[in-house]
Amino acid sequence: MNKIVLPILIVILSFLFSLRGTKVAQKAALHFGIVDKPDGKLKIHEESVPYLGGLSIYLSFLIALSIIIEFDQKVLGLLLGSTLVMLLGLLDDLKAIEPIIKILGQLLAVTVLIKSGIVIDIVFLSNWQNTVLTVLWVLTLTNAFNIIDIMDGLAGGIAAFSTLFLAIISYLNGQHFISLIAAALFGSIIGFLKYNFVPARIYLGDSGSLFLGFMLASLSMIASYSDTNRYALLSPLVLFGIPLFDLYYVVLLRIIKKKSPFRGSKDHYAVRMKIHGIAVRRIVGFSYLLGFFLGLATLANIFILPWQSLVLYAIIIVFFIIFGALLAQIKVD
């Protein structure tokens, strides 16, 4: 079958499975009371909203993938690790585990990745340095997507743009296998977004946000970004710029305020924008637009020279510094 047909086919399949599966997950969550209840603090939605959207994404992705591709050691490791993380998130949605168990479980999932050969491989670093960097990268991005899931359509939409560009970049670089996996993930996300966009009728839950973060962290480690541009290895930092910015921005502000960065807060960029009076749809739309441009910047690394990549990175860093400084002026406490 034509190499361009397979990614399109797997997107369609996963989208259709997700479209139906999310509806089923919504009914199941309501039936069993697996819902996110408003608390008047960080959770200010008017009515309880069902979780389990992440379970629909996971199953839709897995089924579509099973139909199209053959499983090897890396795929099995990826699926086992992501399954562990999804189940951890599901248990957290059910309020059945403590935060320390989530972290230990994530470390176990990263170990599965490493044992299956999915690891960062930077040539000028030693094996142990690459291993440490792999652990830090996966834990960081997994939890970055988890904490950015604070607004209807936000985390899912950002993940969709990141996944789409990861699929395109992998395809253009001849990594058709990674492109297919990313395409399956993209289709399952956009099927879910039909029910998650403002006003959301179902949420990702921790099972979904952790699964997406883990999958994207894993795929980004084994994807190739350029054969000629040595600075393209920094591409994942650009592609996932929004969740990474939000994570470190919240941590920095909480430390400055001498408060624990591990507790929920209103310091997220999206929450600050909402407090400033910007409508949720506009905040999410802005995030999608920013995610699209960051995806284009990542794609550009295939075609531009190394010094041009450095200029591009500098522009992005300056943007986030200015953006963060402006947001810091908004009072949230």
C-alpha positions as CSV (number, residue, x, y, z in Angstrom):
1,M,0.0,0.0,0.0
2,N,1.2,3.5,-0.8
3,K,3.2,5.1,2.1
4,I,1.0,8.2,2.0
5,V,-2.2,6.2,2.1
6,L,-1.4,4.3,5.4
7,P,-1.1,7.4,7.6
8,I,-4.3,8.8,6.2
9,L,-6.1,5.5,6.7
10,I,-4.9,5.1,10.3
11,V,-6.0,8.7,11.1
12,I,-9.5,7.9,9.8
13,L,-9.7,4.6,11.7
14,S,-8.6,6.0,15.0
15,F,-10.8,9.1,14.6
16,L,-13.9,7.0,14.0
17,F,-13.1,4.6,16.9
18,S,-12.5,7.6,19.1
19,L,-15.7,9.4,18.0
20,R,-17.7,6.4,19.1
21,G,-15.6,5.4,22.0
22,T,-15.7,8.8,23.6
23,K,-19.5,8.8,23.6
24,V,-19.4,5.3,25.3
25,A,-16.8,6.5,27.8
26,Q,-19.0,9.5,28.6
27,K,-22.0,7.3,29.4
28,A,-19.9,4.9,31.5
29,A,-18.3,7.6,33.5
30,L,-21.6,9.1,34.4
31,H,-23.1,5.7,35.2
32,F,-20.2,4.9,37.6
33,G,-19.8,8.4,39.0
34,I,-16.3,8.9,37.6
35,V,-16.7,12.7,37.3
36,D,-14.9,15.9,38.0
37,K,-16.9,17.9,40.6
38,P,-16.6,21.7,40.9
39,D,-14.9,22.8,44.1
40,G,-15.3,26.6,43.7
41,K,-11.5,27.1,43.8
42,L,-9.5,25.7,40.8
43,K,-12.4,23.7,39.5
44,I,-15.0,26.4,38.7
45,H,-17.2,24.6,36.0
46,E,-20.9,24.7,36.9
47,E,-21.7,21.0,36.7
48,S,-19.9,17.7,37.2
49,V,-18.1,16.6,34.0
50,P,-17.3,12.9,33.3
51,Y,-13.7,11.6,33.0
52,L,-12.5,8.6,31.0
53,G,-11.9,10.6,27.8
54,G,-8.3,9.4,28.1
55,L,-9.4,5.8,28.1
56,S,-11.3,6.3,24.8
57,I,-8.1,7.9,23.3
58,Y,-6.0,5.0,24.5
59,L,-8.3,2.2,23.2
60,S,-9.0,4.0,19.9
61,F,-5.2,4.4,19.3
62,L,-4.5,0.8,20.3
63,I,-7.1,-0.7,18.1
64,A,-6.2,1.4,15.0
65,L,-2.6,0.6,15.5
66,S,-3.3,-3.1,15.9
67,I,-5.0,-3.2,12.5
68,I,-2.3,-1.3,10.5
69,I,1.1,-2.1,11.9
70,E,3.2,-5.1,13.1
71,F,4.5,-5.0,16.6
72,D,8.3,-5.2,17.3
73,Q,10.2,-4.8,20.6
74,K,10.1,-1.0,20.6
75,V,6.4,-0.9,19.8
76,L,5.6,-3.4,22.6
77,G,7.8,-1.5,25.0
78,L,6.0,1.8,24.0
79,L,2.6,0.2,24.5
80,L,3.4,-1.5,27.8
81,G,5.0,1.7,29.2
82,S,2.1,3.9,28.0
83,T,-0.5,1.3,29.4
84,L,1.2,1.5,32.8
85,V,1.0,5.3,32.8
86,M,-2.6,5.3,31.6
87,L,-3.7,2.9,34.3
88,L,-1.9,5.0,36.9
89,G,-3.9,8.0,35.7
90,L,-7.1,6.0,35.8
91,L,-6.4,5.0,39.4
92,D,-5.7,8.6,40.2
93,D,-9.0,9.6,38.6
94,L,-10.7,7.2,40.9
95,K,-8.8,8.7,43.9
96,A,-7.2,5.4,44.6
97,I,-3.5,6.2,44.7
98,E,-1.1,8.8,46.3
99,P,1.1,11.1,44.3
100,I,4.3,9.2,45.2
101,I,2.8,6.0,43.6
102,K,2.2,8.0,40.4
103,I,5.8,9.0,40.3
104,L,7.1,5.5,41.1
105,G,4.8,4.1,38.5
106,Q,6.1,6.6,35.9
107,L,9.6,5.6,36.7
108,L,8.7,2.0,36.1
109,A,7.2,2.9,32.7
110,V,10.4,4.8,31.8
111,T,12.4,1.7,32.7
112,V,10.2,-0.3,30.3
113,L,11.0,2.2,27.6
114,I,14.8,2.0,28.2
115,K,14.8,-1.8,28.3
116,S,13.0,-1.8,24.9
117,G,15.5,0.5,23.3
118,I,13.5,3.7,23.4
119,V,16.1,6.1,24.7
120,I,17.6,9.5,23.9
121,D,20.8,9.0,21.9
122,I,22.9,12.1,21.7
123,V,26.3,11.1,20.3
124,F,28.5,13.3,22.4
125,L,26.9,12.0,25.7
126,S,27.7,8.8,27.5
127,N,25.2,6.0,27.9
128,W,24.5,6.8,31.5
129,Q,24.0,10.5,30.6
130,N,21.6,9.6,27.8
131,T,19.7,7.4,30.3
132,V,19.4,10.1,32.9
133,L,18.3,12.6,30.3
134,T,15.7,10.1,29.1
135,V,14.2,9.7,32.6
136,L,14.1,13.5,33.1
137,W,12.6,14.2,29.7
138,V,9.8,11.6,29.9
139,L,8.9,12.5,33.5
140,T,8.9,16.2,32.6
141,L,6.8,16.1,29.5
142,T,4.4,13.5,31.0
143,N,3.6,15.7,33.9
144,A,3.7,18.9,31.8
145,F,0.7,17.6,29.8
146,N,-0.9,16.5,33.1
147,I,-0.8,20.0,34.7
148,I,-1.8,21.9,31.6
149,D,-5.1,20.0,31.4
150,I,-7.0,22.8,33.2
151,M,-9.4,24.1,30.5
152,D,-11.8,22.7,28.0
153,G,-10.0,21.6,24.9
154,L,-6.6,22.9,26.0
155,A,-4.4,19.9,26.6
156,G,-6.0,17.8,23.9
157,G,-5.8,20.5,21.3
158,I,-2.1,21.2,22.1
159,A,-1.3,17.5,22.0
160,A,-3.1,17.2,18.6
161,F,-1.0,19.9,17.0
162,S,2.2,18.4,18.4
163,T,1.3,15.0,17.2
164,L,0.3,16.2,13.8
165,F,3.7,17.9,13.2
166,L,5.5,15.0,14.7
167,A,3.8,12.7,12.2
168,I,4.6,15.0,9.3
169,I,8.3,15.5,10.3
170,S,8.8,11.8,10.8
171,Y,7.2,11.1,7.4
172,L,9.4,13.6,5.6
173,N,12.5,12.2,7.3
174,G,11.6,8.7,6.1
175,Q,10.6,7.4,9.6
176,H,7.3,6.0,8.3
177,F,6.9,3.7,11.3
178,I,6.9,6.6,13.8
179,S,4.7,8.6,11.5
180,L,2.1,5.9,11.6
181,I,2.1,5.7,15.4
182,A,1.8,9.5,15.6
183,A,-1.0,9.5,13.0
184,A,-3.0,6.9,15.0
185,L,-2.6,9.1,18.1
186,F,-3.6,12.2,16.2
187,G,-6.8,10.6,14.9
188,S,-7.8,9.4,18.4
189,I,-7.2,12.9,19.9
190,I,-9.3,14.8,17.3
191,G,-12.2,12.3,17.8
192,F,-12.1,13.0,21.5
193,L,-11.9,16.8,21.0
194,K,-15.4,16.9,19.4
195,Y,-16.7,16.3,23.0
196,N,-14.0,18.1,24.8
197,F,-14.0,21.5,23.2
198,V,-15.8,24.4,24.9
199,P,-18.1,23.6,26.6
200,A,-16.6,20.2,27.4
201,R,-18.9,17.2,27.8
202,I,-16.0,14.9,28.9
203,Y,-12.5,15.4,30.3
204,L,-9.2,13.7,29.5
205,G,-8.7,12.9,33.2
206,D,-5.2,12.0,34.4
207,S,-5.4,8.8,32.4
208,G,-5.6,10.8,29.2
209,S,-3.2,13.6,30.0
210,L,-0.5,11.3,31.4
211,F,-0.9,8.9,28.5
212,L,-0.6,11.7,25.9
213,G,2.5,13.2,27.6
214,F,4.2,9.9,27.9
215,M,3.5,8.9,24.3
216,L,4.7,12.2,22.9
217,A,7.8,12.2,25.1
218,S,8.6,8.6,23.9
219,L,8.0,9.2,20.2
220,S,10.0,12.5,20.3
221,M,13.1,10.7,21.6
222,I,13.3,8.3,18.6
223,A,12.2,10.7,15.9
224,S,14.7,12.3,13.6
225,Y,14.5,16.1,13.0
226,S,17.3,16.8,10.5
227,D,20.3,15.0,9.0
228,T,22.2,18.2,8.3
229,N,21.1,20.7,11.0
230,R,22.9,19.9,14.3
231,Y,20.8,22.2,16.3
232,A,17.6,20.4,15.2
233,L,18.1,18.0,18.1
234,L,16.5,20.8,20.2
235,S,13.3,20.6,18.1
236,P,11.2,18.8,20.8
237,L,11.7,21.8,23.2
238,V,10.1,23.9,20.5
239,L,7.4,21.4,19.5
240,F,6.3,21.1,23.1
241,G,7.0,24.7,24.0
242,I,3.5,25.4,25.5
243,P,3.3,22.6,28.1
244,L,7.0,23.0,29.0
245,F,6.6,26.8,29.4
246,D,3.5,26.4,31.6
247,L,5.2,23.8,33.8
248,Y,8.3,25.8,34.5
249,Y,6.4,29.1,34.7
250,V,4.1,27.7,37.4
251,V,7.1,26.2,39.3
252,L,9.1,29.4,39.1
253,L,6.2,31.6,40.3
254,R,5.4,29.3,43.1
255,I,9.0,29.3,44.3
256,I,9.1,33.1,44.1
257,K,6.0,33.2,46.3
258,K,7.6,30.7,48.7
259,K,4.8,28.2,48.1
260,S,4.9,24.5,47.1
261,P,5.2,24.0,43.4
262,F,3.5,20.6,43.8
263,R,0.1,21.9,44.8
264,G,-2.6,23.2,42.5
265,S,-2.5,26.9,41.8
266,K,-3.9,29.7,39.6
267,D,-0.4,30.5,38.2
268,H,-1.0,28.7,34.9
269,Y,-0.8,30.9,31.8
270,A,-4.4,30.0,30.8
271,V,-5.9,30.7,34.2
272,R,-4.1,34.0,34.4
273,M,-5.5,35.0,31.0
274,K,-9.0,34.0,32.1
275,I,-8.7,36.0,35.3
276,H,-7.6,38.9,33.1
277,G,-11.0,38.7,31.4
278,I,-10.2,36.7,28.3
279,A,-12.9,34.2,27.2
280,V,-12.0,30.5,27.4
281,R,-12.6,30.1,23.6
282,R,-10.1,32.9,22.9
283,I,-7.5,31.4,25.3
284,V,-7.8,28.0,23.7
285,G,-7.8,29.5,20.2
286,F,-4.7,31.5,21.0
287,S,-3.0,28.3,22.4
288,Y,-3.9,26.4,19.2
289,L,-2.5,29.2,17.0
290,L,0.7,29.2,19.1
291,G,0.9,25.5,18.9
292,F,0.6,25.6,15.1
293,F,3.4,28.2,14.8
294,L,5.7,26.2,17.1
295,G,4.9,23.1,15.0
296,L,5.9,25.1,11.8
297,A,9.1,26.2,13.5
298,T,9.9,22.6,14.3
299,L,9.2,21.6,10.7
300,A,11.4,24.4,9.5
301,N,14.5,22.8,11.1
302,I,14.4,20.2,8.3
303,F,15.1,22.9,5.7
304,I,17.0,25.7,7.3
305,L,20.7,26.2,8.2
306,P,22.0,25.7,11.8
307,W,22.5,29.5,12.4
308,Q,18.9,30.1,11.2
309,S,17.7,27.6,13.8
310,L,19.6,29.5,16.5
311,V,17.9,32.7,15.4
312,L,14.5,30.9,15.5
313,Y,15.1,29.6,19.0
314,A,16.1,33.1,20.2
315,I,12.9,34.6,18.9
316,I,10.8,31.9,20.6
317,I,12.7,32.3,23.9
318,V,12.2,36.1,23.8
319,F,8.5,35.6,23.0
320,F,8.0,33.4,26.1
321,I,10.0,35.7,28.3
322,I,7.8,38.7,27.3
323,F,4.6,36.6,27.5
324,G,5.5,35.4,31.0
325,A,6.4,38.9,32.2
326,L,3.1,40.3,31.0
327,L,1.2,37.4,32.6
328,A,3.1,37.9,35.9
329,Q,1.4,41.4,36.2
330,I,-2.0,39.8,36.5
331,K,-3.0,39.3,40.2
332,V,-4.3,35.8,40.9
333,D,-4.2,35.4,44.7
